[in-house]
Amino acid sequence: MPSSSYSQAMSYLFKTRIEATPPQTQASSEEQQRKIHEVRELLGDDLLTEMPSFLSDGTIRRFLRARNWNTEQATKAVKETIKWRRQYKPDEICWDDLADRENGARKAYLPDYLDKNGRKVFVTIVSMKILKHFIEPAMHDKVKFVYTKSSESQRIMEDLFDLDKLESVFGGRNTSGLDIVKYADRMRRQDQFRGCCKNINVNLLYLTTESSSM
């Protein structure tokens, strides 16, 4: 994603993070479904028809949970996200569309391993642990931050990953680094696959670390 698009995307995330309200009591299953239906009514048929795969019950439920089941706030956040997706079309971004691909991949990439639960992993190298500021309060307790010098963190990572494949910066034994040529080839093959399967939902495990230049 171009730097200007990235900046605008981060601004959007920061704004939605500020607008979030403190976590409250979890809604019952019946209440959740009623509120999902209410958000669907507030969104209207046009938006639901425009992005049917994105606007699933699961997506709406996540927005509601992040806004403490407030249907008006959740609907507003969904509409802002739809606006963002219309402009940047994230599902259509391919490797060869990205400017400065090599430098970008060294900061954020999909490694060629899964965690022990079979989930895909996303690695990002950031200049400071900015991620904390974009986590909704309701999700904060569900996110685990791990540190290379912490024995508890090491146990968590060992439970989740094959340490022979995990990067050494995360406590693993892999010191080979990113092979940009092989990575580019893998991303192009994945883009060809996504051309037929863009609407597949996947579980994604997110790993982040501070930049080594700091």
Secondary structure, DSSP 8 states (H G I E B T S, - for coil): --HHHHHHHHHHHHHHHHH---------HHHHHHHHHHHHHHH-HHHHHHSTTTS-HHHHHHHHHHTTT-HHHHHHHHHHHHHHHHHH-GGG--GGG-TTHHHHHHHEE--S---TTS-EEEEEEESS-GGGGGS-HHHHTT-----TT-HHHHHHHHHHS-TTTSBGGGT-SB-S---HHHHHHHHHHHHHHHTT-TT----EEEEEEE-TT-
